[in-house]
Amino acid sequence: MPFGDPLSLRGRRRQSGAPSGNLGNTCYVNAALQCLSHTPPLASWLVSRQHATLCPAGGSCTLCAMRAHVTRALLHAGEVIRPHRDLLAGFHRHQQEDAHEFLMFTLNGMQQGCLSASRLSGHASEDTSVVRQIFGGTWRSQIQCLHCLGVSDTFDPYLDISLDITAAQSVEQALRELVKPEKLEAENAYDCGVCLRKVPATKRLTLHSTSQVLVLVLKRFTQLSGAKRAQEMRYPQCLDVQPYTSERKAGPLGYVLYAVLVHSGWSCERGHYFCYV
């Protein structure tokens, strides 16, 4: 998804369905919804109506709004449809907004819808929700003390992966930089629980468990000025993430590109979002 924003990998190339009507500078909404609507495992689950039979929200639910949007988009190809008002909650119609922010807001809203429904059955768990099953993975951050060689692991969930592209020319290069071991020394030395003092150590981030659908966010906008890094980035149609995982296994761990969300413009305050699906 957005270039400077998310790049989604998985599935196969397919035709787009119904376009979304512009409600006033809502290209960031329309482009993100097109990508979500054509994410095969999500669309299949939504149209199955599994959530609709359990939803306790009574008409104000992001997951129900997405189900209605995706169902109409897939069944009425070529018809211009308006995004449901529940999908726009918290965002403006007549000013530029960030497509990646909207995407994550929508995924988190769907996650809450899953949890609300599962609480009624007594099985509320973020890990078992459809959002986590499709988009969720886990990072492993491993620190090894260079004095006693002890290892400490921490694990953190993710729904998307942000890539620093400041010095990268391709998605693979940005991923290699992300998982490259980091030396902890001097002022940043590691406070080892075994050695009971600050010692040199190495720290490395790797993918411990991978998602069914991989969302990569290319960080094109600078935090201070909002200016955009406009260099070209190469990305493959097939991406093997095996080199970036905690446990190397035989054979590739491949994703196939199915959607790219693009920002056209020179800063985060102006421009236009569109997508290829």
Buried (B, 14 or more C-beta within 10 A) or exposed (E): BBBBBBBBBBBEEEEBBBBBEBBEBBBBBBBBBBBBBBBBBBBEBBEEEEBBEBBEBEEEBBBBBBBBBBBBBBEEEEEEBBBBEBBBEEBEEEEBBBBBBBBBBBBEBBBBBBBBBBEEEEEBEBEEBBBBBBBBBBBBBBBBBBBEEBEBEEEEBBBBBBBEBEEBEBBBBBBEBBBEEEEBEEEEBBEBEEBEEBBBBBBBBBBBBBBBBBBBBBBBBEEEEEEBBEEEBEBBEEBEBBBBBBEEEEEEBEBEBBBBBBBEBEBBEEBEBBBBB
